[in-house]
Amino acid sequence: MTGNLLLDSAISIGAIALMVFIAWLAFKAPPAKVDEAAAASRLAFDEPDFLPISWVFDRDGRAAVAEGARGDFALVSRLGADLVTRRFPAGGATVMAEKGALIIRPADPGSRPVTLSCADAADWARKIAGE
């Protein structure tokens, strides 16, 4: 290149930064919104034997919880640009309701707490806890 180590290094770092920025612009995807159609589709794909009978959705589209016909529950939430599911029995997750928010932490290792802002958070907390 130029023969000057500092200038060549600066040009290389600048070129790499430009390529990373262009890749970020080209492949940046908006986060998936958890609405009824997306949640039902993802749940049917991940858990084909789960039959949802009722749903509760986060006001901001971050997550949803479905109650199954067998008394179990499925959590559908955003993770990056995709949706993920967690299925658990009644009482199989730590759940709290406070200030209109339902906070669920499945018992499986590696799961993260999910917060849903919903009007009937206390009712759903009792259902999920198995009360």
C-alpha atoms as an extended CHARMM CRD file, in Angstrom:
* protein
*
       131  EXT
         1         1  MET       CA              0.0000000000        0.0000000000        0.0000000000  PROA      1               0.0000000000
         2         2  THR       CA              1.6890000000        3.2440000000        1.0770000000  PROA      2               0.0000000000
         3         3  GLY       CA              4.6480000000        1.7730000000        2.9790000000  PROA      3               0.0000000000
         4         4  ASN       CA              3.7310000000        3.7460000000        6.1210000000  PROA      4               0.0000000000
         5         5  LEU       CA              2.6610000000        1.2420000000        8.8050000000  PROA      5               0.0000000000
         6         6  LEU       CA              0.3580000000        3.6420000000       10.6680000000  PROA      6               0.0000000000
         7         7  LEU       CA             -1.3540000000        4.8950000000        7.5140000000  PROA      7               0.0000000000
         8         8  ASP       CA             -1.7890000000        1.3550000000        6.1290000000  PROA      8               0.0000000000
         9         9  SER       CA             -3.2460000000        0.2020000000        9.4620000000  PROA      9               0.0000000000
        10        10  ALA       CA             -5.6620000000        3.1510000000        9.5580000000  PROA      10              0.0000000000
        11        11  ILE       CA             -6.7990000000        2.4250000000        5.9830000000  PROA      11              0.0000000000
        12        12  SER       CA             -7.3460000000       -1.2720000000        6.8130000000  PROA      12              0.0000000000
        13        13  ILE       CA             -9.2950000000       -0.5140000000        9.9960000000  PROA      13              0.0000000000
        14        14  GLY       CA            -11.3820000000        2.0680000000        8.1370000000  PROA      14              0.0000000000
        15        15  ALA       CA            -12.1690000000       -0.4260000000        5.3510000000  PROA      15              0.0000000000
        16        16  ILE       CA            -13.1950000000       -3.1030000000        7.8610000000  PROA      16              0.0000000000
        17        17  ALA       CA            -15.3840000000       -0.6190000000        9.7270000000  PROA      17              0.0000000000
        18        18  LEU       CA            -17.0410000000        0.3960000000        6.4510000000  PROA      18              0.0000000000
        19        19  MET       CA            -17.7510000000       -3.2530000000        5.5360000000  PROA      19              0.0000000000
        20        20  VAL       CA            -19.2390000000       -3.9580000000        8.9740000000  PROA      20              0.0000000000
        21        21  PHE       CA            -21.4500000000       -0.8580000000        8.6950000000  PROA      21              0.0000000000
        22        22  ILE       CA            -22.6610000000       -1.8560000000        5.2030000000  PROA      22              0.0000000000
        23        23  ALA       CA            -23.4460000000       -5.4030000000        6.4250000000  PROA      23              0.0000000000
        24        24  TRP       CA            -25.3220000000       -3.9920000000        9.4080000000  PROA      24              0.0000000000
        25        25  LEU       CA            -27.4090000000       -1.7680000000        7.1140000000  PROA      25              0.0000000000
        26        26  ALA       CA            -28.0960000000       -4.5450000000        4.6120000000  PROA      26              0.0000000000
        27        27  PHE       CA            -29.0250000000       -7.2930000000        7.0610000000  PROA      27              0.0000000000
        28        28  LYS       CA            -30.6000000000       -5.3440000000        9.9070000000  PROA      28              0.0000000000
        29        29  ALA       CA            -34.0320000000       -6.8340000000       10.5060000000  PROA      29              0.0000000000
        30        30  PRO       CA            -36.7380000000       -5.2930000000       12.6340000000  PROA      30              0.0000000000
        31        31  PRO       CA            -37.6030000000       -7.3540000000       15.7110000000  PROA      31              0.0000000000
        32        32  ALA       CA            -40.4310000000       -9.8050000000       15.1690000000  PROA      32              0.0000000000
        33        33  LYS       CA            -43.6990000000       -8.6420000000       16.7280000000  PROA      33              0.0000000000
        34        34  VAL       CA            -45.6020000000      -11.2050000000       18.7470000000  PROA      34              0.0000000000
        35        35  ASP       CA            -49.1680000000      -10.9230000000       17.4990000000  PROA      35              0.0000000000
        36        36  GLU       CA            -51.8310000000      -13.6190000000       17.3550000000  PROA      36              0.0000000000
        37        37  ALA       CA            -50.9440000000      -14.8660000000       13.8690000000  PROA      37              0.0000000000
        38        38  ALA       CA            -47.1710000000      -14.9560000000       14.4780000000  PROA      38              0.0000000000
        39        39  ALA       CA            -47.4910000000      -16.5870000000       17.9110000000  PROA      39              0.0000000000
        40        40  ALA       CA            -49.9400000000      -19.2490000000       16.7030000000  PROA      40              0.0000000000
        41        41  SER       CA            -47.7740000000      -20.0230000000       13.6710000000  PROA      41              0.0000000000
        42        42  ARG       CA            -44.5620000000      -20.3240000000       15.6780000000  PROA      42              0.0000000000
        43        43  LEU       CA            -46.2280000000      -22.3910000000       18.3830000000  PROA      43              0.0000000000
        44        44  ALA       CA            -47.7610000000      -24.7580000000       15.8140000000  PROA      44              0.0000000000
        45        45  PHE       CA            -44.3040000000      -25.2070000000       14.2520000000  PROA      45              0.0000000000
        46        46  ASP       CA            -42.3860000000      -25.7390000000       17.5230000000  PROA      46              0.0000000000
        47        47  GLU       CA            -45.0590000000      -27.6310000000       19.4690000000  PROA      47              0.0000000000
        48        48  PRO       CA            -47.4320000000      -29.3290000000       16.9820000000  PROA      48              0.0000000000
        49        49  ASP       CA            -49.2380000000      -31.3020000000       19.7150000000  PROA      49              0.0000000000
        50        50  PHE       CA            -50.0340000000      -28.1820000000       21.7870000000  PROA      50              0.0000000000
        51        51  LEU       CA            -53.6620000000      -27.0590000000       21.4260000000  PROA      51              0.0000000000
        52        52  PRO       CA            -54.0850000000      -23.4690000000       22.7010000000  PROA      52              0.0000000000
        53        53  ILE       CA            -57.4710000000      -22.6340000000       24.2240000000  PROA      53              0.0000000000
        54        54  SER       CA            -56.7500000000      -19.0930000000       25.4430000000  PROA      54              0.0000000000
        55        55  TRP       CA            -54.0820000000      -16.4450000000       24.9300000000  PROA      55              0.0000000000
        56        56  VAL       CA            -52.7410000000      -13.3510000000       26.6440000000  PROA      56              0.0000000000
        57        57  PHE       CA            -50.5890000000      -10.9040000000       24.6490000000  PROA      57              0.0000000000
        58        58  ASP       CA            -48.1750000000       -8.2180000000       25.7400000000  PROA      58              0.0000000000
        59        59  ARG       CA            -49.3970000000       -4.7090000000       24.8790000000  PROA      59              0.0000000000
        60        60  ASP       CA            -46.0800000000       -3.9230000000       23.1620000000  PROA      60              0.0000000000
        61        61  GLY       CA            -45.9060000000       -7.1560000000       21.1500000000  PROA      61              0.0000000000
        62        62  ARG       CA            -42.9310000000       -8.6230000000       23.0210000000  PROA      62              0.0000000000
        63        63  ALA       CA            -44.4850000000      -11.9150000000       24.1560000000  PROA      63              0.0000000000
        64        64  ALA       CA            -47.5960000000      -14.0580000000       24.4970000000  PROA      64              0.0000000000
        65        65  VAL       CA            -48.7120000000      -16.9240000000       26.7190000000  PROA      65              0.0000000000
        66        66  ALA       CA            -51.1050000000      -19.6570000000       25.6250000000  PROA      66              0.0000000000
        67        67  GLU       CA            -52.9900000000      -22.0010000000       27.8930000000  PROA      67              0.0000000000
        68        68  GLY       CA            -53.2220000000      -25.4910000000       26.4540000000  PROA      68              0.0000000000
        69        69  ALA       CA            -56.1160000000      -27.9370000000       26.4600000000  PROA      69              0.0000000000
        70        70  ARG       CA            -54.1430000000      -30.2760000000       28.7760000000  PROA      70              0.0000000000
        71        71  GLY       CA            -53.5470000000      -27.5710000000       31.3990000000  PROA      71              0.0000000000
        72        72  ASP       CA            -50.0240000000      -26.7640000000       30.2670000000  PROA      72              0.0000000000
        73        73  PHE       CA            -48.7150000000      -23.4090000000       29.0420000000  PROA      73              0.0000000000
        74        74  ALA       CA            -46.5620000000      -22.1190000000       26.1960000000  PROA      74              0.0000000000
        75        75  LEU       CA            -44.6280000000      -18.8850000000       26.1830000000  PROA      75              0.0000000000
        76        76  VAL       CA            -43.8250000000      -17.2410000000       22.8360000000  PROA      76              0.0000000000
        77        77  SER       CA            -41.3460000000      -14.3720000000       23.0120000000  PROA      77              0.0000000000
        78        78  ARG       CA            -38.9660000000      -12.3590000000       20.8770000000  PROA      78              0.0000000000
        79        79  LEU       CA            -35.3280000000      -13.2570000000       20.7450000000  PROA      79              0.0000000000
        80        80  GLY       CA            -33.4480000000      -11.0220000000       18.3520000000  PROA      80              0.0000000000
        81        81  ALA       CA            -35.2690000000      -10.9730000000       15.0360000000  PROA      81              0.0000000000
        82        82  ASP       CA            -37.0780000000      -14.2730000000       15.6560000000  PROA      82              0.0000000000
        83        83  LEU       CA            -39.5950000000      -15.8500000000       18.0090000000  PROA      83              0.0000000000
        84        84  VAL       CA            -38.8580000000      -18.6210000000       20.5020000000  PROA      84              0.0000000000
        85        85  THR       CA            -41.1720000000      -20.8570000000       22.5190000000  PROA      85              0.0000000000
        86        86  ARG       CA            -41.0340000000      -22.4360000000       25.9520000000  PROA      86              0.0000000000
        87        87  ARG       CA            -43.5910000000      -25.0290000000       27.0400000000  PROA      87              0.0000000000
        88        88  PHE       CA            -44.1470000000      -25.8620000000       30.6930000000  PROA      88              0.0000000000
        89        89  PRO       CA            -46.7930000000      -27.4110000000       32.9620000000  PROA      89              0.0000000000
        90        90  ALA       CA            -48.8750000000      -25.4020000000       35.4060000000  PROA      90              0.0000000000
        91        91  GLY       CA            -46.5660000000      -24.5950000000       38.3080000000  PROA      91              0.0000000000
        92        92  GLY       CA            -43.5120000000      -25.2120000000       36.1090000000  PROA      92              0.0000000000
        93        93  ALA       CA            -42.4250000000      -21.5750000000       36.0220000000  PROA      93              0.0000000000
        94        94  THR       CA            -41.7930000000      -18.8420000000       38.5220000000  PROA      94              0.0000000000
        95        95  VAL       CA            -44.4950000000      -16.2480000000       37.9460000000  PROA      95              0.0000000000
        96        96  MET       CA            -45.3570000000      -12.8890000000       39.5020000000  PROA      96              0.0000000000
        97        97  ALA       CA            -47.9200000000      -10.2210000000       38.7930000000  PROA      97              0.0000000000
        98        98  GLU       CA            -47.1340000000       -6.6570000000       39.7550000000  PROA      98              0.0000000000
        99        99  LYS       CA            -48.4390000000       -3.3090000000       38.5300000000  PROA      99              0.0000000000
       100       100  GLY       CA            -50.2380000000       -4.7530000000       35.5110000000  PROA      100             0.0000000000
       101       101  ALA       CA            -47.2720000000       -6.8450000000       34.3960000000  PROA      101             0.0000000000
       102       102  LEU       CA            -46.9690000000      -10.6090000000       34.2570000000  PROA      102             0.0000000000
       103       103  ILE       CA            -43.3800000000      -11.7440000000       34.8770000000  PROA      103             0.0000000000
       104       104  ILE       CA            -42.5980000000      -15.3400000000       33.9040000000  PROA      104             0.0000000000
       105       105  ARG       CA            -39.3510000000      -17.2280000000       34.3570000000  PROA      105             0.0000000000
       106       106  PRO       CA            -39.4820000000      -20.8160000000       33.0770000000  PROA      106             0.0000000000
       107       107  ALA       CA            -37.6240000000      -23.3280000000       35.2340000000  PROA      107             0.0000000000
       108       108  ASP       CA            -35.3950000000      -24.6560000000       32.4510000000  PROA      108             0.0000000000
       109       109  PRO       CA            -31.7540000000      -23.5900000000       32.5350000000  PROA      109             0.0000000000
       110       110  GLY       CA            -30.8410000000      -20.8400000000       30.1380000000  PROA      110             0.0000000000
       111       111  SER       CA            -34.2780000000      -19.2880000000       30.0500000000  PROA      111             0.0000000000
       112       112  ARG       CA            -34.6730000000      -15.6160000000       30.7260000000  PROA      112             0.0000000000
       113       113  PRO       CA            -37.5150000000      -13.8230000000       32.4850000000  PROA      113             0.0000000000
       114       114  VAL       CA            -40.2130000000      -12.4890000000       30.1720000000  PROA      114             0.0000000000
       115       115  THR       CA            -42.4850000000       -9.5790000000       31.0940000000  PROA      115             0.0000000000
       116       116  LEU       CA            -45.9310000000       -9.1070000000       29.5910000000  PROA      116             0.0000000000
       117       117  SER       CA            -47.8770000000       -5.8990000000       30.1730000000  PROA      117             0.0000000000
       118       118  CYS       CA            -51.5120000000       -6.9850000000       30.2790000000  PROA      118             0.0000000000
       119       119  ALA       CA            -54.7250000000       -6.0680000000       32.0530000000  PROA      119             0.0000000000
       120       120  ASP       CA            -55.4280000000       -9.4950000000       33.5690000000  PROA      120             0.0000000000
       121       121  ALA       CA            -51.9030000000      -10.2490000000       34.8330000000  PROA      121             0.0000000000
       122       122  ALA       CA            -53.0420000000      -11.4190000000       38.2780000000  PROA      122             0.0000000000
       123       123  ASP       CA            -55.5010000000      -13.9570000000       36.8340000000  PROA      123             0.0000000000
       124       124  TRP       CA            -52.8880000000      -15.3730000000       34.4900000000  PROA      124             0.0000000000
       125       125  ALA       CA            -50.2960000000      -15.5200000000       37.2830000000  PROA      125             0.0000000000
       126       126  ARG       CA            -52.6640000000      -17.6910000000       39.3390000000  PROA      126             0.0000000000
       127       127  LYS       CA            -53.3770000000      -19.9620000000       36.3440000000  PROA      127             0.0000000000
       128       128  ILE       CA            -49.7000000000      -20.4100000000       35.4720000000  PROA      128             0.0000000000
       129       129  ALA       CA            -48.7710000000      -21.0300000000       39.1120000000  PROA      129             0.0000000000
       130       130  GLY       CA            -51.3550000000      -23.8310000000       39.2000000000  PROA      130             0.0000000000
       131       131  GLU       CA            -53.5720000000      -22.2500000000       41.8370000000  PROA      131             0.0000000000
